[in-house]
Amino acid sequence: MALSDSVMLRGVHSLALDAKGRIAVPSRYRSVLDAAAENHMVITIDTESKCLLIYPLPEWEIVQEKISALSSFNKAARRLQRLLLGYATDVDIDSAGRLLISGPLREHAELDKKVVLLGQGNKFELWSESLWQQTRDAYIAEAGNEELMTEELEQISL
């Protein structure tokens, strides 16, 4: 069962990263992730922001297939392949509902004790709390800037 067929991953959750580099997955997602991915997850870096992307394995496999299909002769595509696929790390949610974030991934996202898990529909983003607050505030400040609006964005009504 693909995640997109059942429940979306959404919401903002303030979490603590323990001394071993683990986070507790919010309990509301545990049964969904078990059913959709048998608790198998993939964590990789975001190439545009200092955060991590956490995918249930079936969702990651869709992304990986698209990335792998890109031409390795295209410099931008190759950069994307090296970063997203190169940093992709398979992890399992343990019996206590925790995910272990490897040292290189924690270092990339500048994670310390306080982190934010941000639902993005088919995946989560994991941010350091301070970096997320700065980024969120910058996004809000830019919200009224009409120069950043595209035709596609202008069609959305909230």
C-alpha positions, 0 to 999 in steps of 0.5 A: 500500500502506497502512503499516498493511497492512505494517509498524508504526513502532515503537521509540525512536531517539536521533538528531542534528538537523544544522545545517540542521535534518535528521534521518537516518531510521533505516535499518530504516525507509527501505525500508518508507517508500519502498514505502508512501509513496515517501518522501513524508512529512507533518510537523505539530505535536502539539496536546497536547505539544511534539512533532512528528508525522511521517506517511507520506503515505498515513497522513496523507491518512486523518487529514486527511480525518477532520479536514477532515470536522469541522464548522468551526462547532465551536470545538474542531474548528476549532482542531484543523483550524487547528493540524494542517492549518495546520502540515502540511508535505510533506517527502521523505526525501532520497537520504541518508535525511534529513528536513528539519524546517522552522524553525517546526516545530523551534521549536514542538517546541523541538528542538535537536541531540539528538532522539528519534524515537518510533514510534507504529505508523502515525506517528513522534513527534519530541521534543527529547531533554530534553523526551521524558525529562521527559515519559517520567518523568512518564508512568512516575510516573503509571503506578500512579495508579488515578484515571487508569485508565479502564475501557478501560485496565483491560481491557488485560493486558500 
